[in-house]
Amino acid sequence: MPDYKRLTHTKWGCKYHVVFIPKKRREWIYGNLRKYWGEIFRALATRRRVEIVEGPLMRDHVHICLNIPPKYSVSQVVGYLKGKSAIAIARRFRGKQRKFNGEHFWA
């Protein structure tokens, strides 16, 4: 039997496979950035009570399998993860590595 989650009046199991790609397919996810991306995605997911089932980080894109509660739409969660992660990276690495401005990171 599949692993279902429970809320007060519902039983659910909503898993989605999402791929994030940086603008112009640049290879920005490497080294220290890779560790920091993982920390950011885990922290943001726990804020929304979203479970990251698996999430390999490639050099030029991110695959994430998310278990999203039915009270959030997929577009809300993906927009939240993409927006907040870009802002967090821009704040942490502004002026240190490449051009991180936080506005136009993900495609």
N, C-alpha and C positions, 0 to 999 in steps of 0.2 A: 504494500500500500504506500502511495506517495507520502512524502513528508509535508503535511499541511500545517499552516499556522492558524491560530484562533484569535478572533476578536470577540466582543460581547455576544453578537448575534450572527456571526459569520465564521465560516471555515474557508480558508483560501490558500492558494498556492500559485502565485503569479510570477513566473520567471521570464526575464527578457534578456536577450543578448544584444548589447549595444556596442558600437564601435565609434570612438572619437578620433578625428584626424586633425592635426594642426594645419593651419593655413599654409598653402603652397607645399604641403607634404614634407615640411622640413624635419630633419632628424634632431629633435630637441630633447628626446626622452632618453637620457643616458647618464651614467655615473651617479653623482650625488643627487641629481635631479630625479632620477628614477626612484630612489628611496623616498625622497620628499613627495613625489607624486602619489606613491602608495599610501603614505601617511595622510595626505590631504584627502584622498578619495575615501579612506576608511573613516576619518573623522567626520566628513560631510555626510556620508551614508548613515552613520549612527545618529546624527542629528535629526534625520528624517525617518528614522526607524526602518531603514532599507538595509537589507543584508546583501553583501557582496559574496556571491557563491564562489566565483573565481574571476580573476582579472589579470591576465598577463599583459605586461607593458612591453611593447615592441619599440624600436628606435624611432619609428615615424607614425605610430598609431597605438591606440589602447583598445583592447577587447575587455568588456566587463559583462559578466552575467549577474544580473540584479534580481533580487526577490523583493518586489515592490508591493506594499499594502494596497488594497483596493481603494482606499480613500484618496490616494494620489494618482494622478494620471502619469503615464510614462513621459510625456513631454514636460510636465512640471519637474519631475525628478531629474531628467537629463539636462534641462535648462539650468536647474539649480547646480548640478554637479559641474557642468561646463563653465558657468559664470563664476561661481565662487572659487573654483580651482584656478582659473586664469587670474583672478584678482590676487589670490594668495601667492601664486608664483611671481607675479609682478611686484608685490610688496617685498617678498623675500630676496629676489635676485635682480632688482632694478639696478642697472649700472654695473653689475658684476659680470653677468654672462649674457651675451647676445642682446637681442632687442625684445625685452619683455615689457610691454606696456599695459597688459591686462585687458585692453579693449578688443583686440582682434587676434586672439590666439587660436581658438578652435574654428574649424570650418563648419 
